[in-house]
Amino acid sequence: MDIYVGNLAYATTDDELRQVFERHGAVESARVVVDRVTGRSKGFGFVVMPSADEANAAIAAINGTEVGGRTLRVNESRPRTDRPPRRPRPPAGSAW
Protein backbone atom coordinates (compact mmCIF):
# COMPACT_ATOMS: atom_id res chain seq x y z
CA MET A 1 0.00 0.00 0.00
CA ASP A 2 1.26 3.48 -0.87
CA ILE A 3 1.23 5.96 2.00
CA TYR A 4 1.49 9.77 1.83
CA VAL A 5 3.39 11.47 4.66
CA GLY A 6 2.99 15.24 4.88
CA ASN A 7 4.42 18.01 7.05
CA LEU A 8 7.86 16.37 7.30
CA ALA A 9 10.71 18.37 8.79
CA TYR A 10 12.91 19.57 5.91
CA ALA A 11 15.90 17.75 7.41
CA THR A 12 14.14 14.33 7.36
CA THR A 13 15.99 11.74 5.27
CA ASP A 14 14.69 8.66 3.45
CA ASP A 15 16.29 6.44 6.13
CA GLU A 16 14.67 8.36 9.00
CA LEU A 17 11.27 8.12 7.29
CA ARG A 18 11.79 4.37 6.81
CA GLN A 19 12.67 3.92 10.52
CA VAL A 20 9.45 5.63 11.65
CA PHE A 21 7.35 3.17 9.62
CA GLU A 22 9.43 0.02 10.23
CA ARG A 23 8.21 0.02 13.84
CA HIS A 24 4.82 -1.00 12.42
CA GLY A 25 5.80 -3.55 9.78
CA ALA A 26 7.80 -4.25 6.65
CA VAL A 27 8.69 -1.25 4.49
CA GLU A 28 9.33 -1.77 0.79
CA SER A 29 10.48 1.81 0.16
CA ALA A 30 10.52 5.25 1.80
CA ARG A 31 11.21 8.43 -0.16
CA VAL A 32 11.26 12.10 0.81
CA VAL A 33 10.34 14.24 -2.21
CA VAL A 34 12.96 16.86 -3.06
CA ASP A 35 12.93 19.89 -5.35
CA ARG A 36 14.74 19.04 -8.59
CA VAL A 37 16.48 22.39 -8.81
CA THR A 38 17.50 23.05 -5.20
CA GLY A 39 17.68 19.47 -3.90
CA ARG A 40 15.80 20.65 -0.78
CA SER A 41 13.01 18.57 0.73
CA LYS A 42 9.48 19.64 -0.19
CA GLY A 43 8.26 18.53 3.25
CA PHE A 44 6.42 15.39 2.17
CA GLY A 45 7.18 11.87 1.12
CA PHE A 46 5.85 8.43 0.31
CA VAL A 47 6.22 5.04 1.97
CA VAL A 48 5.30 1.70 0.42
CA MET A 49 4.34 -1.15 2.74
CA PRO A 50 3.53 -4.55 1.18
CA SER A 51 0.94 -5.51 3.82
CA ALA A 52 -2.30 -3.48 3.78
CA ASP A 53 -2.98 -4.47 7.41
CA GLU A 54 0.43 -3.23 8.57
CA ALA A 55 0.08 -0.09 6.44
CA ASN A 56 -3.32 0.75 7.93
CA ALA A 57 -1.95 0.15 11.44
CA ALA A 58 1.01 2.43 10.68
CA ILE A 59 -1.27 5.17 9.34
CA ALA A 60 -3.43 5.00 12.47
CA ALA A 61 -0.41 5.00 14.78
CA ILE A 62 1.70 7.70 13.09
CA ASN A 63 -0.88 10.21 11.83
CA GLY A 64 -0.88 13.23 14.16
CA THR A 65 2.35 12.28 15.94
CA GLU A 66 5.31 14.62 16.18
CA VAL A 67 8.53 13.73 14.40
CA GLY A 68 11.38 16.20 14.07
CA GLY A 69 9.29 18.92 15.68
CA ARG A 70 6.49 18.61 13.11
CA THR A 71 3.05 16.98 13.41
CA LEU A 72 2.80 14.42 10.61
CA ARG A 73 -0.20 14.04 8.32
CA VAL A 74 -0.35 10.43 7.17
CA ASN A 75 -2.92 8.77 4.90
CA GLU A 76 -3.28 6.36 2.03
CA SER A 77 -1.75 7.87 -1.07
CA ARG A 78 -4.22 8.87 -3.78
CA PRO A 79 -3.33 8.58 -7.46
CA ARG A 80 -2.13 11.77 -9.04
CA THR A 81 -4.91 13.31 -11.08
CA ASP A 82 -4.31 14.51 -14.59
CA ARG A 83 -3.71 18.21 -14.57
CA PRO A 84 -4.53 20.56 -17.40
CA PRO A 85 -1.45 21.80 -19.25
CA ARG A 86 0.16 24.89 -17.79
CA ARG A 87 -0.18 28.13 -19.66
CA PRO A 88 3.21 29.34 -20.85
CA ARG A 89 4.58 32.42 -19.13
CA PRO A 90 4.99 35.52 -21.25
CA PRO A 91 8.57 36.52 -21.97
CA ALA A 92 9.99 39.11 -19.58
CA GLY A 93 8.98 42.60 -20.59
CA SER A 94 6.31 41.29 -22.95
CA ALA A 95 2.70 42.46 -22.94
CA TRP A 96 1.12 39.10 -23.78
The first five atom37 places (N, CA, C, CB, O) and aatype in JSON, in Angstrom:
{
  "aatype": [12, 3, 9, 18, 19, 7, 2, 10, 0, 18, 0, 16, 16, 3, 3, 6, 10, 1, 5, 19, 13, 6, 1, 8, 7, 0, 19, 6, 15, 0, 1, 19, 19, 19, 3, 1, 19, 16, 7, 1, 15, 11, 7, 13, 7, 13, 19, 19, 12, 14, 15, 0, 3, 6, 0, 2, 0, 0, 9, 0, 0, 9, 2, 7, 16, 6, 19, 7, 7, 1, 16, 10, 1, 19, 2, 6, 15, 1, 14, 1, 16, 3, 1, 14, 14, 1, 1, 14, 1, 14, 14, 0, 7, 15, 0, 17],
  "atom_mask": [
    [1, 1, 1, 1, 1],
    [1, 1, 1, 1, 1],
    [1, 1, 1, 1, 1],
    [1, 1, 1, 1, 1],
    [1, 1, 1, 1, 1],
    [1, 1, 1, 0, 1],
    [1, 1, 1, 1, 1],
    [1, 1, 1, 1, 1],
    [1, 1, 1, 1, 1],
    [1, 1, 1, 1, 1],
    [1, 1, 1, 1, 1],
    [1, 1, 1, 1, 1],
    [1, 1, 1, 1, 1],
    [1, 1, 1, 1, 1],
    [1, 1, 1, 1, 1],
    [1, 1, 1, 1, 1],
    [1, 1, 1, 1, 1],
    [1, 1, 1, 1, 1],
    [1, 1, 1, 1, 1],
    [1, 1, 1, 1, 1],
    [1, 1, 1, 1, 1],
    [1, 1, 1, 1, 1],
    [1, 1, 1, 1, 1],
    [1, 1, 1, 1, 1],
    [1, 1, 1, 0, 1],
    [1, 1, 1, 1, 1],
    [1, 1, 1, 1, 1],
    [1, 1, 1, 1, 1],
    [1, 1, 1, 1, 1],
    [1, 1, 1, 1, 1],
    [1, 1, 1, 1, 1],
    [1, 1, 1, 1, 1],
    [1, 1, 1, 1, 1],
    [1, 1, 1, 1, 1],
    [1, 1, 1, 1, 1],
    [1, 1, 1, 1, 1],
    [1, 1, 1, 1, 1],
    [1, 1, 1, 1, 1],
    [1, 1, 1, 0, 1],
    [1, 1, 1, 1, 1],
    [1, 1, 1, 1, 1],
    [1, 1, 1, 1, 1],
    [1, 1, 1, 0, 1],
    [1, 1, 1, 1, 1],
    [1, 1, 1, 0, 1],
    [1, 1, 1, 1, 1],
    [1, 1, 1, 1, 1],
    [1, 1, 1, 1, 1],
    [1, 1, 1, 1, 1],
    [1, 1, 1, 1, 1],
    [1, 1, 1, 1, 1],
    [1, 1, 1, 1, 1],
    [1, 1, 1, 1, 1],
    [1, 1, 1, 1, 1],
    [1, 1, 1, 1, 1],
    [1, 1, 1, 1, 1],
    [1, 1, 1, 1, 1],
    [1, 1, 1, 1, 1],
    [1, 1, 1, 1, 1],
    [1, 1, 1, 1, 1],
    [1, 1, 1, 1, 1],
    [1, 1, 1, 1, 1],
    [1, 1, 1, 1, 1],
    [1, 1, 1, 0, 1],
    [1, 1, 1, 1, 1],
    [1, 1, 1, 1, 1],
    [1, 1, 1, 1, 1],
    [1, 1, 1, 0, 1],
    [1, 1, 1, 0, 1],
    [1, 1, 1, 1, 1],
    [1, 1, 1, 1, 1],
    [1, 1, 1, 1, 1],
    [1, 1, 1, 1, 1],
    [1, 1, 1, 1, 1],
    [1, 1, 1, 1, 1],
    [1, 1, 1, 1, 1],
    [1, 1, 1, 1, 1],
    [1, 1, 1, 1, 1],
    [1, 1, 1, 1, 1],
    [1, 1, 1, 1, 1],
    [1, 1, 1, 1, 1],
    [1, 1, 1, 1, 1],
    [1, 1, 1, 1, 1],
    [1, 1, 1, 1, 1],
    [1, 1, 1, 1, 1],
    [1, 1, 1, 1, 1],
    [1, 1, 1, 1, 1],
    [1, 1, 1, 1, 1],
    [1, 1, 1, 1, 1],
    [1, 1, 1, 1, 1],
    [1, 1, 1, 1, 1],
    [1, 1, 1, 1, 1],
    [1, 1, 1, 0, 1],
    [1, 1, 1, 1, 1],
    [1, 1, 1, 1, 1],
    [1, 1, 1, 1, 1]
  ],
  "atom_positions": [
    [[0.85, -1.17, 0.0], [0.0, 0.0, 0.0], [0.9, 1.23, 0.0], [-0.97, 0.0, 1.23], [1.89, 1.29, 0.72]],
    [[0.53, 2.22, -0.81], [1.26, 3.48, -0.87], [0.71, 4.44, 0.17], [1.18, 4.1, -2.28], [-0.5, 4.6, 0.3]],
    [[1.61, 5.06, 0.92], [1.23, 5.96, 2.0], [1.84, 7.33, 1.77], [1.68, 5.41, 3.37], [3.02, 7.44, 1.45]],
    [[1.03, 8.39, 1.91], [1.49, 9.77, 1.83], [1.83, 10.24, 3.24], [0.4, 10.7, 1.18], [1.09, 9.99, 4.18]],
    [[2.97, 10.91, 3.37], [3.39, 11.47, 4.66], [3.67, 12.95, 4.45], [4.66, 10.72, 5.23], [4.62, 13.32, 3.76]],
    [[2.84, 13.79, 5.05], [2.99, 15.24, 4.88], [3.47, 15.92, 6.14], [0.0, 0.0, 0.0], [3.43, 15.36, 7.23]],
    [[3.94, 17.15, 5.97], [4.42, 18.01, 7.05], [5.71, 17.47, 7.67], [3.36, 18.16, 8.12], [5.92, 17.59, 8.88]],
    [[6.57, 16.87, 6.83], [7.86, 16.37, 7.3], [8.78, 17.54, 7.58], [8.49, 15.41, 6.28], [8.72, 18.57, 6.9]],
    [[9.65, 17.39, 8.57], [10.71, 18.37, 8.79], [11.61, 18.34, 7.55], [11.53, 18.07, 10.12], [11.84, 17.28, 6.97]],
    [[12.11, 19.5, 7.14], [12.91, 19.57, 5.91], [14.21, 18.77, 6.02], [13.23, 21.01, 5.58], [14.8, 18.42, 5.0]],
    [[14.66, 18.5, 7.22], [15.9, 17.75, 7.41], [15.68, 16.23, 7.4], [16.55, 18.16, 8.72], [16.65, 15.48, 7.45]],
    [[14.44, 15.77, 7.33], [14.14, 14.33, 7.36], [14.73, 13.63, 6.13], [12.62, 14.08, 7.43], [14.59, 14.11, 5.01]],
    [[15.39, 12.51, 6.37], [15.99, 11.74, 5.27], [15.1, 10.53, 4.95], [17.43, 11.28, 5.65], [14.18, 10.19, 5.7]],
    [[15.41, 9.89, 3.83], [14.69, 8.66, 3.45], [14.84, 7.6, 4.56], [15.23, 8.11, 2.1], [13.87, 6.93, 4.91]],
    [[16.04, 7.45, 5.09], [16.29, 6.44, 6.13], [15.5, 6.74, 7.4], [17.79, 6.36, 6.46], [14.95, 5.82, 8.01]],
    [[15.43, 8.0, 7.8], [14.67, 8.36, 9.0], [13.18, 8.08, 8.8], [14.89, 9.84, 9.35], [12.51, 7.6, 9.71]],
    [[12.68, 8.39, 7.61], [11.27, 8.12, 7.29], [11.01, 6.62, 7.35], [10.91, 8.68, 5.89], [10.0, 6.18, 7.9]],
    [[11.91, 5.84, 6.79], [11.79, 4.37, 6.81], [11.74, 3.87, 8.25], [12.96, 3.71, 6.05], [10.91, 3.01, 8.58]],
    [[12.6, 4.38, 9.12], [12.67, 3.92, 10.52], [11.36, 4.18, 11.26], [13.83, 4.62, 11.25], [10.93, 3.36, 12.07]],
    [[10.72, 5.31, 10.99], [9.45, 5.63, 11.65], [8.41, 4.56, 11.32], [8.95, 7.04, 11.23], [7.65, 4.15, 12.19]],
    [[8.37, 4.12, 10.06], [7.35, 3.17, 9.62], [7.72, 1.72, 9.91], [7.1, 3.33, 8.15], [6.84, 0.89, 10.09]],
    [[9.02, 1.41, 9.97], [9.43, 0.02, 10.23], [9.0, -0.47, 11.61], [10.94, -0.11, 10.09], [8.95, -1.68, 11.84]],
    [[8.7, 0.43, 12.52], [8.21, 0.02, 13.84], [6.85, -0.66, 13.74], [8.12, 1.24, 14.78], [6.41, -1.33, 14.68]],
    [[6.19, -0.49, 12.59], [4.82, -1.0, 12.42], [4.71, -2.1, 11.37], [3.9, 0.13, 12.05], [3.62, -2.59, 11.1]],
    [[5.85, -2.48, 10.77], [5.8, -3.55, 9.78], [6.87, -3.38, 8.72], [0.0, 0.0, 0.0], [7.71, -2.48, 8.8]],
    [[6.82, -4.26, 7.73], [7.8, -4.25, 6.65], [7.6, -3.04, 5.75], [7.7, -5.54, 5.82], [6.48, -2.67, 5.42]],
    [[8.72, -2.41, 5.37], [8.69, -1.25, 4.49], [9.43, -1.61, 3.21], [9.33, 0.0, 5.18], [10.6, -1.98, 3.23]],
    [[8.73, -1.48, 2.09], [9.33, -1.77, 0.79], [10.21, -0.6, 0.35], [8.25, -2.05, -0.26], [11.32, -0.81, -0.14]],
    [[9.7, 0.63, 0.52], [10.48, 1.81, 0.16], [9.98, 3.02, 0.95], [10.4, 2.09, -1.36], [8.82, 3.07, 1.38]],
    [[10.86, 3.99, 1.13], [10.52, 5.25, 1.8], [11.29, 6.35, 1.08], [10.87, 5.2, 3.35], [12.51, 6.27, 0.93]],
    [[10.57, 7.39, 0.64], [11.21, 8.43, -0.16], [10.68, 9.8, 0.22], [11.0, 8.18, -1.66], [9.48, 10.03, 0.2]],
    [[11.6, 10.7, 0.57], [11.26, 12.1, 0.81], [11.37, 12.8, -0.54], [12.2, 12.77, 1.9], [12.38, 12.66, -1.23]],
    [[10.35, 13.55, -0.92], [10.34, 14.24, -2.21], [11.17, 15.51, -2.1], [8.89, 14.56, -2.67], [10.99, 16.31, -1.17]],
    [[12.09, 15.69, -3.06], [12.96, 16.86, -3.06], [12.75, 17.69, -4.33], [14.43, 16.44, -2.94], [12.38, 17.16, -5.38]],
    [[13.0, 18.98, -4.21], [12.93, 19.89, -5.35], [14.05, 19.55, -6.32], [13.02, 21.39, -4.89], [15.21, 19.4, -5.91]],
    [[13.73, 19.42, -7.59], [14.74, 19.04, -8.59], [15.85, 20.07, -8.74], [14.07, 18.82, -9.93], [17.01, 19.72, -8.99]],
    [[15.5, 21.32, -8.59], [16.48, 22.39, -8.81], [17.37, 22.59, -7.58], [15.77, 23.69, -9.15], [18.59, 22.64, -7.7]],
    [[16.75, 22.72, -6.41], [17.5, 23.05, -5.2], [17.99, 21.82, -4.43], [16.66, 23.9, -4.28], [18.94, 21.91, -3.66]],
    [[17.34, 20.68, -4.64], [17.68, 19.47, -3.9], [17.15, 19.5, -2.47], [0.0, 0.0, 0.0], [17.46, 18.61, -1.68]],
    [[16.36, 20.51, -2.13], [15.8, 20.65, -0.78], [14.49, 19.88, -0.69], [15.57, 22.16, -0.43], [13.72, 19.79, -1.65]],
    [[14.24, 19.31, 0.49], [13.01, 18.57, 0.73], [11.8, 19.48, 0.51], [12.99, 17.99, 2.16], [11.84, 20.68, 0.81]],
    [[10.74, 18.89, -0.03], [9.48, 19.64, -0.19], [8.57, 19.45, 1.02], [8.75, 19.18, -1.47], [7.46, 20.0, 1.05]],
    [[9.03, 18.69, 2.02], [8.26, 18.53, 3.25], [7.22, 17.42, 3.21], [0.0, 0.0, 0.0], [6.35, 17.35, 4.07]],
    [[7.31, 16.55, 2.21], [6.42, 15.39, 2.17], [7.14, 14.22, 1.52], [5.11, 15.71, 1.4], [8.19, 14.39, 0.89]],
    [[6.56, 13.05, 1.69], [7.18, 11.87, 1.12], [6.18, 10.73, 0.98], [0.0, 0.0, 0.0], [4.99, 10.89, 1.25]],
    [[6.69, 9.59, 0.54], [5.85, 8.43, 0.31], [6.53, 7.18, 0.86], [5.54, 8.26, -1.19], [7.75, 7.03, 0.76]],
    [[5.73, 6.31, 1.44], [6.22, 5.04, 1.97], [5.38, 3.95, 1.33], [6.14, 4.99, 3.55], [4.16, 4.1, 1.18]],
    [[6.02, 2.85, 0.96], [5.3, 1.7, 0.42], [5.48, 0.54, 1.4], [5.82, 1.31, -1.02], [6.6, 0.15, 1.73]],
    [[4.34, 0.01, 1.85], [4.34, -1.15, 2.74], [3.57, -2.27, 2.03], [3.69, -0.81, 4.15], [2.44, -2.06, 1.59]],
    [[4.18, -3.46, 1.92], [3.53, -4.55, 1.18], [2.25, -5.07, 1.82], [4.49, -5.68, 1.03], [1.36, -5.54, 1.1]],
    [[2.13, -4.99, 3.14], [0.94, -5.51, 3.82], [-0.05, -4.37, 4.09], [1.33, -6.2, 5.14], [0.28, -3.39, 4.76]],
    [[-1.27, -4.5, 3.56], [-2.3, -3.48, 3.78], [-2.65, -3.38, 5.27], [-3.56, -3.8, 2.96], [-2.89, -2.28, 5.77]],
    [[-2.67, -4.51, 5.98], [-2.98, -4.47, 7.41], [-1.93, -3.69, 8.19], [-3.08, -5.89, 7.97], [-2.27, -2.86, 9.03]],
    [[-0.65, -3.96, 7.9], [0.43, -3.23, 8.57], [0.41, -1.76, 8.18], [1.79, -3.86, 8.22], [0.66, -0.89, 9.01]],
    [[0.12, -1.48, 6.91], [0.08, -0.09, 6.44], [-1.03, 0.68, 7.15], [-0.13, -0.04, 4.91], [-0.82, 1.81, 7.59]],
    [[-2.21, 0.09, 7.25], [-3.32, 0.75, 7.93], [-3.01, 0.97, 9.41], [-4.6, -0.07, 7.78], [-3.38, 2.01, 9.98]],
    [[-2.34, 0.0, 10.04], [-1.95, 0.15, 11.44], [-0.93, 1.27, 11.59], [-1.38, -1.16, 11.99], [-0.99, 2.05, 12.54]],
    [[0.01, 1.36, 10.65], [1.01, 2.43, 10.68], [0.37, 3.8, 10.5], [2.07, 2.2, 9.6], [0.73, 4.75, 11.2]],
    [[-0.57, 3.9, 9.57], [-1.27, 5.17, 9.34], [-1.97, 5.61, 10.61], [-2.3, 5.03, 8.18], [-1.86, 6.77, 11.03]],
    [[-2.69, 4.69, 11.24], [-3.43, 5.0, 12.47], [-2.48, 5.41, 13.59], [-4.28, 3.8, 12.91], [-2.79, 6.32, 14.37]],
    [[-1.33, 4.74, 13.69], [-0.41, 5.0, 14.78], [0.41, 6.28, 14.57], [0.52, 3.83, 14.95], [0.73, 6.97, 15.54]],
    [[0.76, 6.6, 13.35], [1.7, 7.7, 13.09], [0.99, 9.02, 12.8], [2.59, 7.34, 11.93], [1.52, 10.08, 13.14]],
    [[-0.18, 8.97, 12.17], [-0.88, 10.21, 11.83], [-1.1, 11.06, 13.09], [-2.23, 9.9, 11.14], [-1.64, 10.57, 14.08]],
    [[-0.69, 12.32, 13.04], [-0.88, 13.23, 14.16], [0.24, 13.2, 15.19], [0.0, 0.0, 0.0], [0.22, 13.97, 16.15]],
    [[1.22, 12.31, 15.0], [2.35, 12.28, 15.94], [3.4, 13.29, 15.52], [2.96, 10.85, 16.02], [3.43, 13.73, 14.37]],
    [[4.26, 13.65, 16.46], [5.31, 14.62, 16.18], [6.62, 13.92, 15.9], [5.47, 15.59, 17.36], [7.07, 13.08, 16.67]],
    [[7.22, 14.27, 14.77], [8.53, 13.73, 14.4], [9.36, 14.91, 13.91], [8.42, 12.6, 13.29], [8.94, 15.65, 13.02]],
    [[10.52, 15.09, 14.49], [11.38, 16.2, 14.07], [10.77, 17.56, 14.33], [0.0, 0.0, 0.0], [11.06, 18.52, 13.62]],
    [[9.91, 17.65, 15.35], [9.29, 18.92, 15.68], [8.08, 19.27, 14.83], [0.0, 0.0, 0.0], [7.55, 20.38, 14.95]],
    [[7.64, 18.36, 13.97], [6.49, 18.61, 13.11], [5.43, 17.55, 13.32], [6.92, 18.65, 11.63], [5.76, 16.38, 13.53]],
    [[4.16, 17.93, 13.27], [3.05, 16.98, 13.41], [2.76, 16.39, 12.04], [1.78, 17.67, 14.02], [2.36, 17.11, 11.12]],
    [[2.95, 15.09, 11.91], [2.8, 14.42, 10.61], [1.34, 14.24, 10.22], [3.49, 13.07, 10.63], [0.47, 13.99, 11.06]],
    [[1.09, 14.38, 8.92], [-0.2, 14.04, 8.32], [0.05, 12.79, 7.48], [-0.81, 15.25, 7.45], [0.82, 12.83, 6.52]],
    [[-0.61, 11.71, 7.83], [-0.35, 10.43, 7.17], [-1.68, 9.84, 6.7], [0.38, 9.44, 8.13], [-2.64, 9.75, 7.47]],
    [[-1.74, 9.45, 5.42], [-2.92, 8.77, 4.9], [-2.55, 7.95, 3.68], [-4.03, 9.79, 4.55], [-1.44, 8.04, 3.16]],
    [[-3.52, 7.16, 3.23], [-3.28, 6.36, 2.03], [-3.07, 7.31, 0.86], [-4.46, 5.38, 1.74], [-3.82, 8.28, 0.69]],
    [[-2.06, 7.03, 0.08], [-1.75, 7.87, -1.07], [-2.84, 7.74, -2.13], [-0.38, 7.5, -1.66], [-3.31, 6.64, -2.42]],
    [[-3.23, 8.87, -2.69], [-4.22, 8.87, -3.78], [-3.48, 9.02, -5.1], [-5.27, 10.0, -3.59], [-2.45, 9.68, -5.15]],
    [[-4.0, 8.43, -6.16], [-3.33, 8.58, -7.46], [-3.32, 10.03, -7.88], [-4.03, 7.71, -8.54], [-4.26, 10.79, -7.62]],
    [[-2.26, 10.41, -8.53], [-2.13, 11.77, -9.04], [-3.15, 11.98, -10.15], [-0.68, 12.05, -9.55], [-3.24, 11.17, -11.07]],
    [[-3.91, 13.05, -10.05], [-4.91, 13.31, -11.08], [-4.25, 14.02, -12.25], [-6.08, 14.16, -10.52], [-3.26, 14.73, -12.1]],
    [[-4.83, 13.81, -13.42], [-4.31, 14.51, -14.59], [-4.58, 15.99, -14.43], [-4.94, 13.97, -15.91], [-5.69, 16.41, -14.09]],
    [[-3.56, 16.76, -14.69], [-3.71, 18.21, -14.57], [-3.78, 18.81, -15.96], [-2.54, 18.82, -13.77], [-3.18, 18.29, -16.9]],
    [[-4.53, 19.91, -16.1], [-4.53, 20.56, -17.4], [-3.15, 21.14, -17.68], [-5.61, 21.68, -17.46], [-2.42, 21.46, -16.74]],
    [[-2.77, 21.26, -18.94], [-1.45, 21.8, -19.25], [-1.3, 23.23, -18.71], [-1.2, 21.77, -20.77], [-2.25, 24.01, -18.7]],
    [[-0.11, 23.54, -18.29], [0.16, 24.89, -17.79], [0.19, 25.88, -18.94], [1.48, 24.93, -17.0], [0.64, 25.56, -20.05]],
    [[-0.28, 27.07, -18.65], [-0.18, 28.13, -19.66], [1.26, 28.63, -19.66], [-1.18, 29.3, -19.37], [1.84, 28.82, -18.59]],
    [[1.83, 28.85, -20.82], [3.21, 29.34, -20.85], [3.28, 30.76, -20.28], [3.77, 29.32, -22.29], [2.34, 31.55, -20.42]],
    [[4.39, 31.06, -19.65], [4.58, 32.42, -19.13], [5.0, 33.34, -20.26], [5.63, 32.43, -18.0], [5.73, 32.93, -21.17]],
    [[4.55, 34.57, -20.22], [4.99, 35.52, -21.25], [6.46, 35.86, -21.04], [4.12, 36.8, -21.22], [6.93, 35.88, -19.91]],
    [[7.18, 36.13, -22.12], [8.57, 36.52, -21.97], [8.69, 37.78, -21.13], [9.22, 36.72, -23.33], [7.78, 38.62, -21.14]],
    [[9.79, 37.93, -20.42], [9.99, 39.11, -19.58], [9.88, 40.38, -20.41], [11.37, 39.04, -18.88], [10.45, 40.49, -21.5]],
    [[9.14, 41.33, -19.89], [8.98, 42.6, -20.59], [7.95, 42.57, -21.7], [0.0, 0.0, 0.0], [7.74, 43.57, -22.38]],
    [[7.3, 41.43, -21.88], [6.31, 41.29, -22.95], [4.93, 41.66, -22.42], [6.31, 39.84, -23.51], [4.65, 41.54, -21.23]],
    [[4.08, 42.11, -23.31], [2.7, 42.46, -22.94], [1.74, 41.44, -23.53], [2.33, 43.88, -23.41], [0.78, 41.81, -24.21]],
    [[1.98, 40.19, -23.27], [1.12, 39.1, -23.78], [-0.28, 39.32, -23.43], [1.55, 37.78, -23.26], [-1.14, 38.5, -23.78]]
  ]
}
